[in-house]
Amino acid sequence: MDFFDPQKQKRHAIRLAVGYALLGVVLVLATTILLYQAYGFGLDKDGRVIQNGLIFVSSHPSGAAIYINGKKFKDTTNTRMNLPSGQYVMELKRDGYRDWKRVVTSEGGTVERFDYPFLFPSSLQTTEVKQYSLAPAFSAQSVDRRWLLVSTAEPNKFDLYDLSQKKVSASALVLSPEVLAAGTTTTGWQLVEWAKDNKHALLRRSFDKAGTPGSEYILVDRENPDQSQNLSVVLGFTPTAIELKSQTYDQYYLYDQASSQVFTASLKQPTPQPYITGALGFTSEGDVVVYATAEGAEPGKVLIRIKEKDSQPFTVRQVAANTNYLYDLAVYENNLYLAAGAASENKVFVYKDPIGMFKRSPADPLIPVQILKVTAPTYVSFSANKEIALAESANQFSVYDAETKHAYTYQTAQPLDAPQSHATWMDGMHLTFTSGGRLTVLDFDGANVQQLEAASPNLLPAFDNNYHYVYVLSPGNALTGTALMTPADL
């Protein structure tokens, strides 16, 4: 029997060993090939080994054809592409929509994501929502973009629009005279901040009392207007500025310019508690406050300082004394970012994790991740998703992308219509303003400038939650809604 033949057993064992060895070689080779492909390695048409870059591209709406240097790619958005290192012109095209175009760079072994291309319809369909006899002087949109509050000709009455409805219409929101300072006449409203519960909006009311102007803060309850509160009465004074702590409606940072102090307060404990002295202004993000102060600064200089909870503040940088100190805070991917500067310096510094840097090396100066250069900047902000830091002066822009670590500086050919002092964020990656009487939208890096429907510069545009519609005030004082997708895609 073969089973008892030692020679045949030996040959069988050798064959098994060889087979397993070959199988192991195949598995190692396959794993190596997959690993190298994952890192972008491949062969060009001449058989040479090259390393590709991986590019993910998507669009709103999806299903757009992709062209690379004029050649149509096999897939539509949303997809991924392996491209050899180099620069390419990428175009997105979809029937019924305007083209999107950008120069992209592929680098071997890197991953680039273009998940923000927004395709606007070739033909805009605009409908009237409501005609106003006089131009509303005020509008405010909630954090979730569902609710739009618009002032009316009656001083203390607002139109409230639910933008999630298929047919948008106004319901009345009226503030009771009891919540307003007695004997006063409303002269204007200004949004301070919507709370993240999307129910409360903090407004600043300007008024006239026997010929003397004044102001007060009203915490509006959207669901129950009768439960709105006069924060100036609750707090015992009208501060120069208020910020909602962490966007919660019942916790506050208060700034009193007369005493140069920042206070904390809440609805449960409304008595203001001193927090920072010598402040020339401030902004906050959760438990972190950034402020300008002349205390401890050299003559003609001002310090930009940062404070977290009850810890001692520390200096971020020193800037030339000015009337316009610029700073904003954001948390992106669990990292705190700070943009800080002054109009007199023609630049804004962007820092990543400034508090962590200081704790690790308190004796060393903070090193910025980027310096945004703009002539006499007047505005600094982070985008809605906190990824992009912006410094602006009129139609000059400088931005930093915290995801890609790329920066762009540019000037648009479209000037901002008065009284706009700066552009606003449409979302995390697009800016918008009114120019030449038309709503204008552009990518954060200045590419793909699109001019849309006629719009007044006096009210900000309101985009619904899905960016299917945009609502603006027309030059004829009508609130209009314009579809941002074709009828077939809505």
Phi and psi in degrees as a GROMACS rama.xvg file:
@    title "Ramachandran Plot"
@    xaxis  label "Phi"
@    yaxis  label "Psi"
@TYPE xy
-57.637  -31.0792  ASP-2
-61.1284  -29.7291  PHE-3
-98.3257  4.93349  PHE-4
-88.716  110.389  ASP-5
-60.9612  -35.9603  PRO-6
-65.8987  -43.1199  GLN-7
-69.0023  -35.27  LYS-8
-62.23  -40.4545  GLN-9
-64.4984  -45.2848  LYS-10
-63.3025  -38.1976  ARG-11
-63.5749  -41.6271  HIS-12
-65.2278  -38.5635  ALA-13
-64.6749  -43.1136  ILE-14
-61.5211  -41.3564  ARG-15
-62.9223  -43.3367  LEU-16
-62.4399  -44.7626  ALA-17
-62.4869  -42.8699  VAL-18
-61.0914  -45.9223  GLY-19
-64.6252  -37.4499  TYR-20
-63.951  -44.4785  ALA-21
-63.0217  -41.2817  LEU-22
-62.3323  -40.8117  LEU-23
-63.0635  -41.1197  GLY-24
-62.0422  -42.4683  VAL-25
-62.1292  -44.213  VAL-26
-64.2671  -43.9575  LEU-27
-62.4644  -43.4127  VAL-28
-63.6403  -44.6134  LEU-29
-63.2407  -42.2474  ALA-30
-63.0617  -41.4763  THR-31
-63.5816  -43.5783  THR-32
-61.7898  -45.1748  ILE-33
-64.0032  -38.4557  LEU-34
-65.1176  -44.3452  LEU-35
-66.0387  -36.6586  TYR-36
-64.8803  -38.9175  GLN-37
-61.7747  -31.9527  ALA-38
-88.3152  7.97435  TYR-39
90.2856  5.98108  GLY-40
-77.6887  143.93  PHE-41
-164.318  -171.025  GLY-42
-114.558  138.187  LEU-43
-84.5963  -175.77  ASP-44
-65.9777  -18.0174  LYS-45
-96.8563  5.48297  ASP-46
84.4112  7.85154  GLY-47
-84.7767  145.363  ARG-48
-76.2986  127.618  VAL-49
-131.128  161.886  ILE-50
-114.932  120.278  GLN-51
-88.9557  163.27  ASN-52
-105.451  146.906  GLY-53
-99.9573  125.933  LEU-54
-123.007  122.408  ILE-55
-97.854  133.785  PHE-56
-137.494  130.847  VAL-57
-135.667  173.765  SER-58
-154.569  163.621  SER-59
-120.358  111.411  HIS-60
-76.8961  167.002  PRO-61
-77.857  179.319  SER-62
81.7995  19.6383  GLY-63
-85.3388  142  ALA-64
-70.7977  142.795  ALA-65
-110.498  130.017  ILE-66
-120.019  128.032  TYR-67
-112.983  114.092  ILE-68
51.7652  40.4552  ASN-69
85.0071  -6.89794  GLY-70
-101.889  130.732  LYS-71
-71.3074  131.278  LYS-72
-80.6643  154.645  PHE-73
-67.1867  -29.6008  LYS-74
-110.702  163.344  ASP-75
-104.059  169.398  THR-76
-66.5037  137.937  THR-77
-99.4621  133.739  ASN-78
-159.662  -176.135  THR-79
-130.859  153.58  ARG-80
-135.112  140.413  MET-81
-100.252  114.39  ASN-82
-121.741  134.393  LEU-83
-58.3047  154.308  PRO-84
-54.2149  136.589  SER-85
150.357  178.85  GLY-86
-101.899  143.047  GLN-87
-138.444  154.198  TYR-88
-98.4948  114.921  VAL-89
-104.76  128.543  MET-90
-124.204  140.949  GLU-91
-115.896  130.381  LEU-92
-132.986  138.733  LYS-93
-149.027  136.709  ARG-94
-56.2004  131.965  ASP-95
88.9322  0.0916799  GLY-96
-129.37  156.199  TYR-97
-73.6955  148.523  ARG-98
-71.3653  153.178  ASP-99
-118.069  136.426  TRP-100
-144.269  140.157  LYS-101
-161.122  148.344  ARG-102
-83.5014  127.224  VAL-103
-119.499  150.876  VAL-104
-116.958  126.952  THR-105
-104.458  127.598  SER-106
-121.289  134.116  GLU-107
-53.9263  128.869  GLY-108
80.9746  2.58362  GLY-109
-108.322  163.409  THR-110
-121.039  126.292  VAL-111
-116.642  140.201  GLU-112
-121.235  124.534  ARG-113
-117.888  81.5777  PHE-114
-105.023  13.2635  ASP-115
-114.183  -5.90061  TYR-116
-52.6258  126.626  PRO-117
-114.607  119.407  PHE-118
-97.408  121.787  LEU-119
-96.0732  145.254  PHE-120
-59.2329  144.925  PRO-121
-65.9828  -37.4922  SER-122
-118.054  120.936  SER-123
-88.292  135.023  LEU-124
-109.312  111.209  GLN-125
-115.95  135.495  THR-126
-126.433  152.239  THR-127
-85.0461  130.601  GLU-128
-93.3416  -48.2846  VAL-129
-157.211  137.421  LYS-130
-94.1153  130.115  GLN-131
-106.729  143.056  TYR-132
-71.7135  -35.6295  SER-133
-124.776  151.294  LEU-134
-64.8111  124.928  ALA-135
-59.5833  139.99  PRO-136
-94.356  -1.54679  ALA-137
-155.261  140.504  PHE-138
-149.336  153.658  SER-139
-152.414  132.176  ALA-140
-111.662  138.116  GLN-141
-67.3803  165.503  SER-142
-60.2813  -39.9771  VAL-143
-82.5258  4.31497  ASP-144
64.0929  16.7085  ARG-145
-86.8829  -38.4549  ARG-146
-107.511  136.008  TRP-147
-125.68  121.561  LEU-148
-105.534  125.83  LEU-149
-129.524  132.989  VAL-150
-71.771  157.431  SER-151
-122.461  -177.927  THR-152
-67.7423  -23.9442  ALA-153
-82.2624  125.003  GLU-154
-53.7012  -37.5906  PRO-155
-115.716  25.9397  ASN-156
-121.359  136.853  LYS-157
-124.526  153.659  PHE-158
-94.7278  130.716  ASP-159
-112.458  122.188  LEU-160
-111.098  134.268  TYR-161
-98.1995  102.669  ASP-162
-76.8031  -3.07177  LEU-163
-84.4382  -11.0762  SER-164
-77.1676  147.429  GLN-165
-64.9583  -41.0135  LYS-166
-113.031  107.731  LYS-167
-81.0109  130.806  VAL-168
-144.635  165.897  SER-169
-95.1921  141.895  ALA-170
-119.146  151.308  SER-171
-83.3827  137.07  ALA-172
-124.179  112.553  LEU-173
-116.118  130.646  VAL-174
-90.6371  133.318  LEU-175
-68.9012  141.129  SER-176
-57.9392  -25.1064  PRO-177
-64.4949  -25.627  GLU-178
-85.2359  -11.2003  VAL-179
-100.656  154.882  LEU-180
-58.1684  133.125  ALA-181
-65.4644  141.998  ALA-182
72.8765  20.5431  GLY-183
-113.986  157.12  THR-184
-119.38  126.047  THR-185
-65.9692  130.248  THR-186
-115.049  -9.71781  THR-187
175.499  161.98  GLY-188
-130.22  148.679  TRP-189
-142.922  134.078  GLN-190
-73.7006  131.739  LEU-191
-94.1314  -55.4238  VAL-192
-172.202  139.468  GLU-193
-83.8337  140.174  TRP-194
-77.6415  155.309  ALA-195
-71.8618  -9.07841  LYS-196
-77.6752  -6.05193  ASP-197
59.3925  15.3084  ASN-198
-108.542  -33.8346  LYS-199
-110.498  138.368  HIS-200
-127.837  129.031  ALA-201
-93.2443  119.264  LEU-202
-118.122  151.004  LEU-203
-105.288  124.077  ARG-204
-102.634  125.802  ARG-205
-94.5795  142.216  SER-206
-146.401  168.563  PHE-207
-123.002  132.182  ASP-208
-130.193  104.05  LYS-209
54.9643  42.6316  ALA-210
85.7224  -1.68012  GLY-211
-107.61  123.192  THR-212
-75.5862  154.263  PRO-213
-161.704  -178.778  GLY-214
-152.518  162.116  SER-215
-156.337  162.452  GLU-216
-105.983  129.702  TYR-217
-117.92  124.043  ILE-218
-92.1558  103.922  LEU-219
-86.3932  131.028  VAL-220
-97.9246  107.88  ASP-221
-61.3686  -39.9349  ARG-222
-77.4535  -38.3805  GLU-223
-130.366  82.1984  ASN-224
-54.9054  -29.3236  PRO-225
-67.7979  -16.1676  ASP-226
-96.6466  8.78038  GLN-227
-63.1459  153.312  SER-228
-128.65  146.653  GLN-229
-90.0475  102.114  ASN-230
-68.0107  -29.2551  LEU-231
-61.3875  -37.1825  SER-232
-72.5776  -44.8845  VAL-233
-60.613  -42.451  VAL-234
-83.0525  -18.7533  LEU-235
90.8516  -1.10924  GLY-236
-165.034  167.801  PHE-237
-104.609  103.838  THR-238
-69.2498  163.393  PRO-239
-66.441  -35.9316  THR-240
-150.964  150.031  ALA-241
-132.014  142.528  ILE-242
-128.199  140.863  GLU-243
-75.4174  127.433  LEU-244
-72.982  120.077  LYS-245
56.9675  27.4897  SER-246
61.5785  23.2698  GLN-247
-91.8271  139.087  THR-248
-71.7386  -17.8632  TYR-249
-110.973  10.1368  ASP-250
-130.481  139.845  GLN-251
-140.208  149.804  TYR-252
-106.486  134.103  TYR-253
-121.349  138.727  LEU-254
-121.169  126.35  TYR-255
-113.095  108.228  ASP-256
-65.29  -34.9616  GLN-257
-61.0545  -39.7867  ALA-258
-100.444  -2.53098  SER-259
56.5344  40.7752  SER-260
-122.068  148.12  GLN-261
-107.421  132.675  VAL-262
-118.36  163.764  PHE-263
-116.653  152.404  THR-264
-162.916  167.062  ALA-265
-151.265  168.238  SER-266
-65.9534  -32.6275  LEU-267
-74.0894  -35.1816  LYS-268
-128.456  78.3587  GLN-269
-74.1568  -14.7261  PRO-270
-67.3344  118.414  THR-271
-59.1486  133.663  PRO-272
-108.503  125.84  GLN-273
-58.3763  136.398  PRO-274
-127.507  -44.5778  TYR-275
-138.637  138.036  ILE-276
-110.55  159.101  THR-277
70.1455  22.975  GLY-278
-84.3187  139.536  ALA-279
-101.863  1.56595  LEU-280
153.86  167.141  GLY-281
-160.618  167.369  PHE-282
-149.934  164.906  THR-283
-141.111  160.429  SER-284
-147.364  101.616  GLU-285
62.5478  -122.598  GLY-286
-89.0981  5.34473  ASP-287
-107.024  133.099  VAL-288
-124.966  132.969  VAL-289
-112.569  137.601  VAL-290
-150.139  161.368  TYR-291
-103.433  142.697  ALA-292
-151.895  145.747  THR-293
-90.7467  -10.2262  ALA-294
-66.2491  124.09  GLU-295
83.0819  -0.905377  GLY-296
-88.7525  158.019  ALA-297
-67.3235  159.497  GLU-298
-56.9391  133.295  PRO-299
77.9412  8.97146  GLY-300
-123.091  163.428  LYS-301
-136.935  143.219  VAL-302
-96.4394  136.499  LEU-303
-96.2087  116.828  ILE-304
-119.652  159.528  ARG-305
-132.913  141.19  ILE-306
-138.527  135.831  LYS-307
-120.462  120.396  GLU-308
50.8807  -126.361  LYS-309
-97.8881  10.0059  ASP-310
-73.0786  162.559  SER-311
-71.2468  137.385  GLN-312
-69.3729  156.396  PRO-313
-135.466  159.362  PHE-314
-85.6776  130.252  THR-315
-84.4309  -49.8101  VAL-316
-164.92  167.101  ARG-317
-109.554  134.542  GLN-318
-127.47  163.284  VAL-319
-65.9571  140.573  ALA-320
-58.5458  135.589  ALA-321
-158.002  168.806  ASN-322
-94.1411  -5.6694  THR-323
-129.948  95.81  ASN-324
-97.8369  134.177  TYR-325
-113.456  128.949  LEU-326
-161.484  147.82  TYR-327
-152.976  151.576  ASP-328
-122.608  150.339  LEU-329
-156.22  151.627  ALA-330
-111.722  117.999  VAL-331
-125.879  123.618  TYR-332
48.9786  48.1275  GLU-333
67.3885  13.1752  ASN-334
-113.94  135.711  ASN-335
-82.1214  130.228  LEU-336
-117.085  143.517  TYR-337
-129.618  130.654  LEU-338
-112.059  124.726  ALA-339
-146.345  142.358  ALA-340
-178.866  -163.656  GLY-341
-148.856  149.992  ALA-342
-59.1899  -32.3816  ALA-343
-71.0579  -15.6083  SER-344
-94.9099  -14.1154  GLU-345
62.2132  25.1624  ASN-346
-161.089  156.142  LYS-347
-129.528  132.036  VAL-348
-96.1204  134.936  PHE-349
-110.756  125.102  VAL-350
-116.834  142.295  TYR-351
-108.559  126.875  LYS-352
53.6265  54.2497  ASP-353
-61.621  -35.8409  PRO-354
-68.0797  -42.8549  ILE-355
-62.7721  -40.8884  GLY-356
-61.1566  -42.5742  MET-357
-66.2341  -42.2473  PHE-358
-65.3016  -35.3296  LYS-359
-74.3891  -37.4232  ARG-360
-140.496  74.9267  SER-361
-63.7187  -21.4388  PRO-362
-87.7735  -10.4564  ALA-363
-97.142  148.723  ASP-364
-68.8205  150.075  PRO-365
-72.6414  135.639  LEU-366
-102.373  121.681  ILE-367
-74.7757  152.892  PRO-368
-83.5846  -17.8114  VAL-369
-162.187  149.479  GLN-370
-117.36  118.23  ILE-371
-91.4152  119.744  LEU-372
-104.792  115.087  LYS-373
-141.393  137.062  VAL-374
-68.3321  119.927  THR-375
47.2126  62.998  ALA-376
-60.8079  144.294  PRO-377
-120.737  -6.76678  THR-378
-150.562  138.155  TYR-379
-136.055  135.403  VAL-380
-161.407  161.275  SER-381
-104.179  150.051  PHE-382
-67.5256  171.772  SER-383
-59.3929  -34.7306  ALA-384
-93.2118  6.02704  ASN-385
71.0168  7.14883  LYS-386
-78.4322  -33.1748  GLU-387
-110.71  129.964  ILE-388
-98.8065  134.478  ALA-389
-124.715  134.058  LEU-390
-121.06  135.916  ALA-391
-142.226  147.76  GLU-392
-142.694  106.05  SER-393
55.6785  -118.722  ALA-394
-101.682  21.6583  ASN-395
-99.4713  133.101  GLN-396
-132.921  144.087  PHE-397
-139.388  128.064  SER-398
-132.451  155.326  VAL-399
-131.888  127.784  TYR-400
-96.5359  110.978  ASP-401
-68.814  -21.8113  ALA-402
-75.7531  -52.0377  GLU-403
-92.3955  -13.3192  THR-404
64.097  26.3236  LYS-405
-99.5985  149.822  HIS-406
-125.32  150.017  ALA-407
-139.368  137.563  TYR-408
-127.163  130.817  THR-409
-157.962  167.03  TYR-410
-129.975  128.434  GLN-411
-80.8648  152.616  THR-412
-79.914  -9.70204  ALA-413
-100.941  111.471  GLN-414
-74.3717  154.369  PRO-415
-80.4079  130.908  LEU-416
-69.4656  140.003  ASP-417
-66.3699  146.564  ALA-418
-95.5288  18.8333  PRO-419
-61.3801  133.483  GLN-420
-103.683  -14.9002  SER-421
-163.005  163.599  HIS-422
-75.7827  165.889  ALA-423
-124.459  163.282  THR-424
-85.9637  124.707  TRP-425
-72.8588  -40.4383  MET-426
-158.253  -146.742  ASP-427
-78.3019  -15.7473  GLY-428
-136.145  3.69172  MET-429
-131.643  141.94  HIS-430
-106.37  153.772  LEU-431
-144.584  146.327  THR-432
-161.785  171.037  PHE-433
-102.046  128.9  THR-434
-137.84  131.221  SER-435
59.9764  28.8367  GLY-436
78.0075  12.4677  GLY-437
-129.632  143.094  ARG-438
-64.6749  128.944  LEU-439
-120.745  133.087  THR-440
-128.546  139.63  VAL-441
-145.327  155.855  LEU-442
-64.2565  155.717  ASP-443
-56.8681  -27.5943  PHE-444
-92.778  9.12534  ASP-445
92.8428  -3.29172  GLY-446
-84.4955  161.387  ALA-447
55.4403  56.1005  ASN-448
-71.1414  125.816  VAL-449
-125.768  130.368  GLN-450
-104.158  128.786  GLN-451
-109.159  -135.439  LEU-452
-78.3839  166.632  GLU-453
-62.7461  137.705  ALA-454
-151.68  146.101  ALA-455
-83.2796  140.518  SER-456
-78.6525  -2.30577  PRO-457
-78.937  -24.1718  ASN-458
-123.266  142.837  LEU-459
-72.2513  147.809  LEU-460
-69.1204  151.615  PRO-461
-122.686  118.334  ALA-462
-99.5479  138.009  PHE-463
-72.1816  174.546  ASP-464
-61.2442  -32.1911  ASN-465
-98.2527  2.31409  ASN-466
56.8998  37.3975  TYR-467
-87.8577  -25.9037  HIS-468
-139.278  153.284  TYR-469
-126.481  139.857  VAL-470
-117.757  128.219  TYR-471
-136.75  167.142  VAL-472
-93.8195  124.261  LEU-473
-77.5391  162.82  SER-474
-58.9683  -21.0193  PRO-475
-92.0613  16.182  GLY-476
67.7684  31.5328  ASN-477
-108.779  137.562  ALA-478
-79.3549  121.024  LEU-479
-120.105  154.05  THR-480
-119.573  131.277  GLY-481
-120.651  128.707  THR-482
-71.7417  134.31  ALA-483
-102.338  12.6799  LEU-484
-139.864  157.963  MET-485
-71.3734  158.073  THR-486
-52.5637  -35.9101  PRO-487
-68.0331  -25.3604  ALA-488
-96.7204  -13.312  ASP-489
